[in-house]
Amino acid sequence: MIFGKRRGSGSIRGGFYHFVNPQSKSTLSGYGDGDFVRLRDEYGLVWTGTAEKQGPDLVRYRLRSEKGKTIAGISDNHGIVLRDEKGNTWRGFLE
């Protein structure tokens, strides 16, 4: 009997991301393909990183900018929350 690798069971859905910081009204937007995520803020700074599946309904995001700053966050089935080193928070979604 031949056993094959199961595909699609642990993959992360890709699509378009859009985040807004409620205090400063700054935005992050971009795309994701599988576990790779690339976002751009309103100043043109590019953030790249990964999305790691932590459970059936839980995904952890870790992004780093060109200048070495980091943003990390988590999502469930209802939305995504990202936070930077200074405590600024962005809330968003994946289309």
N, C-alpha and C positions, 0 to 999 in steps of 0.2 A: 504494500500500500504506500502511496506517495503522499507526503504531507507538505502542503504549501504554506507560504506565509500569508497570514490574514491581513488584508489591506483595508484601510478606512476605519478600523475599529478604534484606533488611538490617535487619529489625525485631528488637527485643529482646523476649524473652518476658517477660510480666508475671506477677504472682502475689504470694504472701505470703512476706515475708522474716523470718528469725529468726536473731539473732546472740547469742553468749555470749562474755564475756571470761573466760577460764579462771582468771586470778588473782583478780579481784574478784567473780566470779560475776554481774556486771551484765549486763543484757540490752538489746538493741535489737530492736524488731519493727515491722513495718508492711507496706506494700504497694508494688507498682510496676506501672505501666501504660505499656508501651512504654519510652521512655527516661526517664520521670519516676519518681522514688523518694521516698517519704515514710516516715520511721521515727520512732518515739517510744521514749525510754528509760524506765527505771523511775522516774525523777523527774518525768516528764511533759514533758520538753524535746523539741521537735519538730525533726527533721533533715530537710531537703529537698535534693534534688539531682538529678543526672543519671547515667544509665548509658550509656556510649558504647562502641559495638562497635569493637574495635581489630583484630580478625582473625576468622577463622572460628570459633575456640573461645575467644576472649579478650574480656572486657568490663571496662572501667575505670569505677569508681564514684567520684564526687566529691559529698560532702554538706556542707552548712553548717547550723549550728544557729541558733536565734533570737538567741543571744548572740554570734554571730560566730565560733564555733569551727568547725574543719573536721575532716572524716574523709575519707580517700581509701583506695581499695583496688582489688583486681583479682580476677577470677574466671576459672577455667577450667572444664572439665566436671565437676570433682570437688567444688568448694565455693568459697566467697567469703571473702576475708580483708580486713578493714578495719583501718586504723591511724590514730590521732589524732596531734596535735602533740607530745604527751608520750611517745609510743611505746607507748601501750596498744593492745592488739590484740584484735579481735573476730573470731571464726570463725563462719561461718553457712552457710545454704543458702537456696535459693529453691524453694518448693513450687508 
